[in-house]
């Protein structure tokens, strides 16, 4: 029993570190552009930069005799930590959480007096989480008309309290930790021990455990060091592309089979594209090769230490282009040497290992790729080119044939999103790609891609660990839909045979489409013919809050004889878990999956507001309430999606002066 339990605990611990690292990465990576901007400004305009400018670099005095403030100091002291805090808070509790997290972080920034990246990564999520808990206390208990007052003052008061807490409690702790961590790094540098960190970093990369170290410690400490010294060696401890390139070159010259054939393409993606995970499967096929990457990493770090070289800002992704772009003015020779020597050492050791092996590394590359994706917890678009690589060197991406759009209930949001995405995919000519919608609870690990609201991504990943997860926050007009179509276009271009026009599994929006695709349309009850009635259309409405708007939509559905009070209550419950905002100023409140039994007949209501309703930070002018009996909501939503996906139709709805005009535009829902 103990031999079985131990791996399980190890797997759980690794997964926990991965999730923690992913969360930290989720705060840093969206803001890498800001880090790069700061790095470029620093490299160009500081006193030792390429184009020293006191007013921008923050050195010297102005015409009035006062010292220049510049851009470098304020950006790293205020802008970058606040962006990190806002991103972390928003990940926990949307915009409201981001704002409160940023307020709290100001206390840490002022209290510490040094760049507070670690403090921001604490206060941002803490602000979002605590604000979410506080809002839950009086959720649904605020009297109509007082929602904005309560929401604004509660956020302001709690944000002020968090700022004080950050100033007096968090900033001393984080300052102490930063000083200790900095002392440890300096000790390693002074004693020539820093290269030994590769013993931990290189295996951690292959196991996807590096984010916690890189984004949790190295990036914050490196940025602080860069501010003080103009550069930091810490930015290249993990990002050096040399060790991975050495592995791939060894496979190119001394490997066999699919690994040898695919190595050149992987090397290009790794070195130029900066996607390091592309070489992980090659190491997993022959784990002893980790010794080559460790030795290469140690060589690269030692070279940087000897030449006193470093980067001014993080290099993300770890491309040689990004590395050189962030290299300090006086460090180009050292940085280039560190990459070359790291690659050389890794190549030599990997070559010896491969040549001494009977199979020359001719393992199951597809299996190794699957193993890597299993450790990562999801599919990798970059590594997918390895799964179908044949001896001829033609890399074929893993086919994406089955796409599921998932939401909490599997009704409104997912059906709407699936309809929009299905129409785009169909228009692009990909007839053999199916798009269906499901509730999160009913997902199975049988799909190639899962499209889900960003707030539900973790739940979707637990249900479908093998699928590629795509997150959206706008169901009607998300740019991710076009990215998916582009990916399918690329996939189609690599196939040897044209599409055979296999019919989609999802329910077509009309009988004509069903006849063309040979898929029968579900039986539509007679009441679907007039699901949108004159009395269910309201123009020029006003609502003080999202909750009031949901109540009005529910009242109209109930008045149409479609639902009961339980369903209306479930509409609020559904909104508390995931927003039903769809984009294009549209929200479609609907009940939970458990409330389907409370639907008596299919119905649609339409409400247009003169003043936009604040829908969890999104402006909503149109509220379409929906209740679908059985699967009737699928066809209804497909027709609504077609209307709101057309900007001209949305403009017509916005300017419609009569109910008849609205019915003329939305009349197809009754067809």
C-alpha positions in Angstrom: 0.0 0.0 0.0 2.8 2.4 0.8 4.4 2.0 -2.6 1.1 3.1 -4.2 0.4 6.0 -1.8 3.8 7.6 -2.1 3.6 8.4 -5.8 0.2 9.8 -5.3 1.4 12.2 -2.6 4.3 13.2 -4.9 2.0 13.8 -7.8 -0.3 15.9 -5.5 2.6 17.9 -4.2 3.9 18.5 -7.7 0.5 19.5 -9.0 0.2 21.9 -6.0 3.5 23.6 -6.9 2.5 23.7 -10.5 -0.8 25.5 -9.7 1.0 27.9 -7.4 3.6 28.6 -10.0 0.9 29.0 -12.7 -0.9 31.5 -10.4 2.3 33.5 -9.9 3.0 33.3 -13.6 -0.5 34.5 -14.3 0.3 37.8 -12.4 3.7 38.3 -14.1 3.2 37.1 -17.7 0.3 39.4 -18.7 2.5 42.3 -17.7 5.8 41.2 -19.3 5.2 43.9 -22.0 5.5 46.5 -19.2 8.7 44.9 -17.9 10.1 45.0 -21.4 9.1 48.6 -21.8 10.8 49.5 -18.5 13.9 47.4 -19.6 14.2 49.3 -22.9 13.8 52.7 -21.3 16.4 51.7 -18.7 18.8 50.4 -21.3 18.5 53.5 -23.5 18.2 56.4 -21.1 20.0 55.8 -17.8 23.3 57.4 -17.2 25.2 54.3 -18.5 22.7 53.6 -21.2 22.9 53.8 -25.0 21.3 57.3 -25.2 21.7 58.9 -21.7 18.9 61.4 -21.1 18.6 62.8 -17.6 14.9 63.7 -17.8 14.0 60.2 -18.9 16.7 58.2 -17.1 16.3 60.0 -13.8 19.8 61.4 -13.3 21.2 65.0 -13.1 19.3 68.2 -12.4 16.8 70.1 -14.5 17.0 73.8 -15.5 15.4 74.7 -12.2 18.1 72.9 -10.3 15.8 70.2 -9.1 16.8 66.5 -9.6 15.2 64.8 -12.5 12.6 62.1 -11.5 12.7 60.3 -14.9 10.7 57.3 -16.0 12.8 54.5 -14.7 12.3 54.9 -11.0 8.5 55.6 -11.0 7.8 52.7 -13.4 9.5 50.1 -11.3 8.4 51.5 -8.0 4.7 52.1 -8.8 3.6 51.0 -12.3 5.0 47.5 -12.4 3.9 46.4 -8.8 0.4 48.0 -9.3 0.0 46.2 -12.6 0.9 42.9 -10.9 -1.4 43.5 -8.0 -4.3 44.5 -10.2 -3.8 41.4 -12.4 -3.7 39.1 -9.3 -6.7 40.7 -7.7 -8.7 40.6 -11.0 -7.9 36.9 -11.4 -9.6 36.3 -8.0 -12.5 38.7 -8.2 -12.6 40.4 -11.5 -12.1 44.2 -11.8 -13.4 44.9 -8.3 -10.8 42.6 -6.8 -8.1 44.1 -9.0 -8.9 47.6 -7.9 -8.9 46.7 -4.2 -5.8 44.7 -4.5 -4.0 47.6 -6.2 -5.1 50.0 -3.4 -3.7 47.6 -0.7 -0.4 47.3 -2.6 0.1 51.1 -2.4 0.6 50.6 1.4 3.3 48.0 0.8 5.0 50.2 -1.8 5.1 53.3 0.4 6.0 51.3 3.5 8.9 49.5 1.9 10.4 52.2 -0.3 11.7 49.6 -2.7 10.1 47.9 -5.7 7.5 45.6 -4.1 6.9 42.8 -6.6 6.6 40.1 -3.9 4.3 42.4 -1.9 2.2 43.0 -4.9 1.8 39.3 -5.5 0.6 39.0 -1.9 -1.7 42.0 -1.6 -3.3 41.7 -5.1 -4.9 38.3 -4.6 -5.5 39.0 -0.9 -7.4 42.2 -1.8 -9.5 40.3 -4.4 -10.2 37.4 -2.1 -11.2 39.4 0.9 -13.3 41.8 -1.1 -15.2 38.8 -2.5 -15.8 37.4 0.9 -17.0 40.8 2.2 -19.4 41.2 -0.8 -20.8 37.8 0.0 -21.9 38.9 3.4 -24.6 41.3 2.1 -25.2 39.7 -1.3 -28.9 40.0 -2.2 -29.6 42.0 1.0 -29.1 45.5 -0.3 -32.2 47.4 -0.9 -32.8 48.5 -4.5 -31.2 51.8 -5.3 -28.4 51.5 -2.8 -26.2 49.0 -4.6 -23.8 51.5 -6.1 -23.5 53.4 -2.9 -22.7 50.2 -0.9 -20.4 48.7 -3.5 -18.3 51.9 -4.0 -18.0 52.7 -0.3 -17.3 49.1 0.7 -14.5 48.8 -1.8 -13.1 52.2 -0.8 -13.2 51.6 2.9 -11.8 48.1 2.6 -9.1 49.2 0.2 -8.0 51.9 2.7 -7.8 49.4 5.5 -5.8 47.0 3.3 -3.4 49.9 2.4 -2.8 50.5 6.1 -2.4 46.8 6.7 0.1 46.6 3.9 2.0 49.6 5.2 2.3 48.5 8.8 2.2 44.7 8.6 3.1 43.4 5.2 5.9 45.8 4.0 8.2 45.0 7.0 7.9 41.2 6.4 8.3 41.4 2.6 11.3 43.8 3.0 12.9 41.4 5.5 12.3 38.5 3.1 13.7 40.5 0.1 16.8 41.3 2.1 17.3 37.7 3.2 16.8 36.4 -0.3 19.1 39.0 -1.8 21.8 38.1 0.8 21.5 34.5 -0.1 21.9 35.3 -3.8 24.8 37.6 -3.1 26.4 34.8 -1.0 26.1 32.4 -3.8 27.6 34.9 -6.2 30.5 35.9 -3.9 31.4 32.2 -3.3 31.0 31.1 -6.9 28.1 28.8 -6.0 25.4 30.4 -8.2 25.9 27.9 -11.0 24.8 25.1 -8.7 21.2 26.5 -8.9 21.0 24.7 -12.3 20.9 21.4 -10.4 17.4 22.5 -9.3 16.3 24.8 -12.1 16.9 22.5 -15.1 14.9 19.5 -13.7 12.2 21.9 -12.4 11.8 23.2 -16.0 11.1 19.7 -17.4 8.6 19.0 -14.5 6.9 22.4 -15.0 7.8 23.5 -11.5 10.0 26.4 -12.5 7.3 29.2 -12.5 7.1 29.3 -8.7 10.9 29.9 -8.6 11.2 32.1 -11.7 8.2 34.4 -11.2 8.0 34.1 -7.4 11.6 34.8 -6.6 14.0 35.4 -9.5 12.1 38.0 -11.4 11.3 40.2 -8.4 14.9 39.9 -7.0 16.4 40.4 -10.5 14.3 43.6 -11.1 15.4 45.0 -7.7 19.0 44.2 -8.6 18.7 45.7 -12.0 17.4 48.9 -10.5 20.4 49.1 -8.3 23.1 47.8 -10.6 21.6 48.4 -14.1 21.5 44.6 -14.8 21.0 41.3 -13.2 22.3 37.8 -13.7 19.1 36.3 -12.2 17.1 36.9 -15.4 19.1 34.3 -17.2 19.2 31.5 -14.6 16.1 30.0 -16.2 15.7 31.7 -19.5 19.0 30.8 -21.2 18.1 28.9 -24.4 21.6 27.3 -24.6 21.1 24.1 -22.6 17.9 23.1 -24.5 19.4 23.9 -27.9 22.3 21.6 -27.1 20.0 18.7 -26.5 18.1 19.3 -29.8 21.4 19.6 -31.7 22.6 16.3 -30.3 19.4 14.6 -31.5 19.9 16.3 -34.9 23.4 14.8 -35.3 23.3 11.6 -33.3 19.6 10.7 -32.8 17.4 8.3 -34.8 13.9 8.0 -36.1 11.2 10.6 -35.3 13.3 12.3 -32.7 16.1 13.0 -35.2 13.7 14.1 -37.9 11.7 16.5 -35.7 14.7 18.0 -33.8 15.5 20.7 -36.4 12.0 22.2 -36.3 12.0 21.9 -32.5 15.3 23.7 -32.3 14.0 26.6 -34.3 10.9 26.9 -32.2 13.0 26.7 -29.0 15.8 29.1 -29.9 14.0 31.7 -32.0 10.4 31.3 -30.7 11.5 31.0 -27.1 9.2 28.0 -26.3 11.5 26.0 -24.1 8.9 23.2 -23.4 9.5 22.0 -27.0 12.6 20.1 -25.9 11.2 18.6 -22.7 9.9 15.4 -24.4 13.4 14.7 -25.8 14.7 14.7 -22.2 11.7 12.6 -21.0 12.5 9.9 -23.6 16.0 9.6 -22.0 15.9 11.2 -18.6 19.7 10.9 -18.1 20.0 13.8 -20.6 19.0 16.1 -17.8 22.6 15.9 -16.8 23.5 17.6 -20.1 21.1 20.5 -19.4 22.3 20.9 -15.8 25.9 21.1 -17.0 25.0 23.5 -19.7 23.0 25.7 -17.3 25.9 25.7 -14.8 28.3 26.7 -17.6 26.1 29.5 -18.8 25.7 30.9 -15.3 29.4 30.7 -14.5 30.1 32.5 -17.7 27.8 35.3 -16.7 29.3 35.5 -13.3 32.9 35.7 -14.6 32.1 38.3 -17.2 29.8 40.3 -14.8 27.0 40.2 -17.4 23.3 40.3 -17.1 20.0 41.5 -18.5 18.2 44.7 -17.6 14.7 43.1 -17.6 13.1 39.6 -17.9 13.5 37.8 -21.3 10.0 36.4 -22.0 9.6 34.2 -23.8 13.1 32.7 -23.6 14.0 33.5 -27.2 17.5 34.6 -28.2 15.8 37.7 -29.7 14.3 38.6 -26.3 17.5 37.8 -24.5 19.6 40.1 -26.7 16.9 42.8 -26.6 17.2 42.9 -22.8 20.9 42.6 -22.6 22.7 45.4 -20.7 24.9 47.6 -22.9 28.2 46.3 -21.3 27.1 42.6 -21.3 26.7 41.5 -24.9 29.9 39.5 -25.0 29.2 37.8 -21.7 25.6 37.0 -22.6 26.3 35.7 -26.0 29.2 33.6 -24.6 26.9 32.2 -21.9 24.4 31.0 -24.5 27.1 29.6 -26.8 29.1 27.8 -24.0 25.9 26.5 -22.4 24.8 25.1 -25.7 28.2 23.6 -26.4 28.6 21.8 -23.1 25.0 20.5 -23.2 25.6 19.3 -26.8 28.8 17.5 -26.0 27.4 15.7 -23.0 24.1 14.8 -24.7 26.0 13.6 -27.8 28.1 11.2 -25.7 25.0 9.9 -24.0 23.2 9.3 -27.2 26.1 7.7 -29.0 26.6 5.4 -26.1 23.0 4.4 -26.1 21.9 1.4 -28.2 18.7 3.1 -29.4 20.4 6.5 -30.1 17.4 8.2 -28.5 15.0 6.4 -30.7 12.2 6.4 -28.2 8.5 7.0 -28.5 8.4 10.8 -29.0 4.6 10.9 -29.0 4.4 9.1 -25.7 7.0 11.4 -24.2 5.0 14.4 -25.5 1.9 13.0 -23.9 3.8 12.4 -20.6 5.0 16.1 -20.7 1.4 17.3 -21.3 0.2 15.2 -18.5 2.7 16.8 -16.1 1.7 20.3 -17.5 -1.9 19.5 -17.0 -3.0 20.5 -20.5 -2.1 20.2 -24.2 0.7 22.2 -25.6 0.2 23.8 -29.0 4.0 24.1 -29.4 4.7 20.5 -28.5 1.8 19.2 -30.6 4.1 19.3 -33.6 6.1 16.5 -32.1 3.3 14.0 -31.6 2.8 13.3 -35.3 6.4 13.7 -36.5 7.3 11.0 -38.8 10.6 9.7 -40.1 10.3 12.0 -43.1 10.5 15.0 -40.8 6.9 16.3 -41.6 5.4 17.6 -38.4 1.6 17.2 -38.2 -0.3 19.0 -35.4 -2.5 17.0 -33.1 -5.9 17.1 -34.8 -8.6 19.3 -33.3 -11.9 17.7 -34.3 -14.1 17.9 -31.2 -14.6 21.3 -29.5 -16.8 21.7 -26.5 -18.0 25.1 -25.1 -18.6 24.7 -21.4 -20.3 26.8 -18.8 -21.8 26.2 -15.4 -25.2 25.1 -16.5 -24.6 24.1 -20.0 -27.5 26.2 -21.3 -27.3 30.0 -22.0 -23.6 31.0 -22.0 -22.2 27.9 -23.5 -25.0 27.5 -26.1 -24.5 31.1 -27.2 -20.8 30.9 -27.4 -20.9 27.5 -29.2 -23.3 28.9 -31.7 -21.0 31.9 -32.5 -17.9 29.7 -32.7 -19.7 27.1 -34.8 -20.8 29.7 -37.3 -17.3 31.0 -37.6 -15.8 27.5 -38.1 -18.5 26.6 -40.6 -17.9 29.8 -42.6 -14.2 28.9 -42.7 -15.0 25.6 -44.3 -14.1 23.2 -41.5 -17.1 20.9 -41.8 -15.5 18.0 -39.9 -15.0 20.0 -36.7 -17.8 19.6 -34.2 -18.7 22.2 -31.6 -21.0 21.2 -28.8 -21.9 22.8 -25.5 -21.9 21.1 -22.1 -22.2 21.9 -18.4 -18.9 21.7 -16.6 -20.2 18.9 -14.4 -20.9 16.7 -17.4 -17.6 17.2 -19.2 -15.5 14.1 -20.0 -11.9 13.9 -21.1 -12.8 13.1 -24.7 -12.5 16.5 -26.3 -9.6 18.1 -28.2 -10.4 21.6 -27.1 -12.5 23.1 -24.3 -13.6 26.8 -24.6 -14.7 28.1 -21.3 -15.2 31.4 -19.3 -11.9 32.3 -17.6 -13.6 32.0 -14.2 -14.3 28.3 -14.9 -10.9 27.3 -16.4 -9.7 25.5 -13.3 -12.8 23.4 -13.1 -12.7 22.6 -16.8 -9.0 21.5 -16.5 -9.9 19.1 -13.7 -12.5 17.5 -15.9 -10.5 17.5 -19.2 -6.8 17.3 -18.4 -5.9 16.1 -21.9 -7.8 18.9 -23.7 -6.4 22.3 -24.8 -8.2 24.9 -22.7 -9.1 28.3 -24.3 -10.5 30.9 -21.9 -12.8 33.8 -23.0 -14.5 36.7 -21.2 -16.7 37.8 -24.1 -19.0 35.2 -25.5 -20.2 37.2 -28.5 -17.1 38.7 -29.9 -14.0 37.1 -28.3 -10.9 37.4 -30.4 -10.1 33.8 -29.3 -12.7 32.6 -31.8 -10.6 33.9 -34.7 -7.5 32.4 -33.2 -9.2 29.0 -33.1 -10.3 29.3 -36.7 -6.7 30.3 -37.6 -5.4 27.3 -35.8 -7.9 25.1 -37.7 -6.7 26.7 -41.0 -3.2 25.9 -40.2 -4.2 22.3 -39.2 -6.0 21.9 -42.5 -3.0 23.1 -44.5 -0.9 20.3 -43.1 -3.3 17.5 -43.9 -2.7 15.2 -46.8 -6.4 14.8 -47.8 -9.1 17.5 -48.0 -12.0 17.6 -45.5 -14.6 15.0 -46.2 -17.5 17.1 -44.9 -18.4 15.0 -41.9 -21.5 16.5 -40.4 -21.2 18.4 -37.1 -22.6 16.7 -34.0 -24.1 20.0 -32.6 -27.7 20.7 -33.3 -28.0 22.8 -36.5 -29.8 26.2 -36.3 -32.3 25.3 -38.9 -33.9 22.5 -40.8 -32.2 23.6 -44.0 -28.8 23.2 -42.3 -29.8 19.9 -40.9 -30.8 18.6 -44.3 -27.4 19.7 -45.7 -25.5 18.0 -42.9 -27.7 14.9 -42.6 -28.3 15.6 -38.9 -31.9 15.5 -37.7 -33.3 18.6 -35.9 -34.7 17.9 -32.5 -38.5 18.1 -32.4 -39.6 21.7 -31.7 -42.7 22.2 -29.7 -45.4 24.4 -31.0 -44.9 26.9 -28.3 -41.4 27.7 -29.6 -43.1 29.4 -32.5 -43.9 32.4 -30.4 -41.3 32.3 -27.7 -40.9 36.1 -28.0 -44.1 37.9 -27.5 -45.1 41.6 -27.7 -45.7 41.8 -24.0 -42.2 40.4 -23.3 -40.4 43.3 -25.1 -39.6 46.4 -23.0 -38.0 49.5 -24.4 -36.5 52.5 -22.5 -36.2 50.6 -19.2 -34.2 51.6 -16.2 -32.5 49.4 -13.6 -30.4 50.5 -10.7 -28.4 47.3 -10.7 -27.7 44.0 -12.3 -29.8 42.2 -9.7 -32.8 44.5 -10.6 -32.3 43.8 -14.3 -32.3 40.1 -13.6 -35.5 40.4 -11.6 -37.2 42.2 -14.4 -36.2 39.6 -17.0 -37.4 36.9 -14.6 -40.7 38.7 -14.0 -41.3 38.8 -17.8 -40.5 35.1 -18.2 -42.8 34.3 -15.3 -45.5 36.6 -16.9 -45.2 34.6 -20.1 -46.0 31.5 -18.2 -42.6 30.0 -18.9 -41.1 29.7 -15.4 -41.8 29.8 -11.7 -40.3 31.7 -8.8 -37.7 28.9 -8.3 -36.3 29.5 -11.8 -36.1 33.3 -11.2 -34.2 32.7 -8.0 -31.8 30.3 -9.8 -31.1 33.1 -12.4 -29.4 35.1 -9.5 -27.6 32.0 -8.3 -26.3 31.4 -11.9 -25.0 35.0 -12.0 -23.2 34.7 -8.7 -21.0 31.9 -10.1 -20.2 33.2 -13.6 -21.3 36.3 -15.4 -23.8 35.9 -18.3 -22.4 38.9 -20.0 -22.0 38.0 -23.7 -20.3 41.0 -25.3 -21.8 43.6 -27.6 -23.7 45.2 -24.7 -25.7 41.9 -24.2 -26.4 39.9 -21.2 -28.5 36.7 -21.2 -29.5 35.8 -17.6 -30.8 32.3 -17.2 -31.2 29.7 -14.6 -28.8 27.0 -13.3 -28.7 23.4 -14.6 -30.6 22.3 -11.6 -33.5 24.6 -12.3 -34.4 23.1 -15.7 -37.3 21.3 -14.1 -38.8 24.7 -13.3 -39.2 25.6 -16.9 -42.8 25.1 -18.1 -42.4 26.4 -21.7 -39.8 28.0 -23.9 -39.8 31.8 -23.8 -37.6 34.8 -24.5 -37.8 38.3 -23.1 -36.1 41.5 -24.4 -35.3 44.6 -22.4 -33.4 47.6 -23.7 -32.0 50.1 -21.2 -31.4 53.8 -22.0 -28.6 53.9 -19.5 -26.2 50.9 -19.5 -26.5 48.6 -16.5 -23.2 47.8 -14.7 -22.9 44.0 -15.2 -19.9 43.1 -13.0 -17.9 45.9 -14.6 -19.3 45.5 -18.2 -21.9 47.9 -19.7 -25.1 46.2 -20.7 -27.8 47.8 -22.8 -29.7 44.7 -23.8 -30.9 42.0 -21.4 -32.4 38.9 -23.0 -34.0 36.5 -20.5 -34.3 33.0 -21.8 -35.9 29.7 -20.7 -35.7 26.7 -23.0 -37.7 23.5 -22.6 -35.6 20.5 -23.3 -33.1 21.4 -26.0 -35.2 24.1 -27.6 -32.9 26.8 -26.1 -30.1 25.7 -28.5 -31.9 26.8 -31.6 -33.2 29.9 -29.9 -29.7 30.9 -28.8 -28.3 30.2 -32.2 -30.7 32.7 -33.7 -30.0 35.3 -31.0 -26.3 34.9 -31.5 -26.7 35.5 -35.2 -28.4 38.8 -34.6 -26.1 40.1 -31.9 -23.0 38.9 -33.8 -24.0 41.4 -36.5 -23.0 45.0 -35.5 -25.6 46.5 -37.9 -28.4 44.5 -36.3 -27.2 45.6 -32.9 -27.3 49.2 -34.0 -30.8 48.6 -35.3 -31.9 47.2 -32.0 -30.4 50.2 -30.2 -32.3 52.7 -32.4 -35.6 50.8 -32.6 -38.4 53.1 -31.6 -41.2 50.5 -31.4 -41.8 46.9 -30.3 -42.7 46.0 -33.8 -39.2 47.0 -35.0 -37.7 44.8 -32.3 -39.9 41.9 -33.3 -38.9 42.4 -36.9 -35.2 42.1 -36.1 -35.6 39.3 -33.6 -38.5 37.7 -35.3 -36.6 34.6 -36.3 -36.6 33.3 -32.8 -40.3 32.6 -33.4 -39.8 30.9 -36.7 
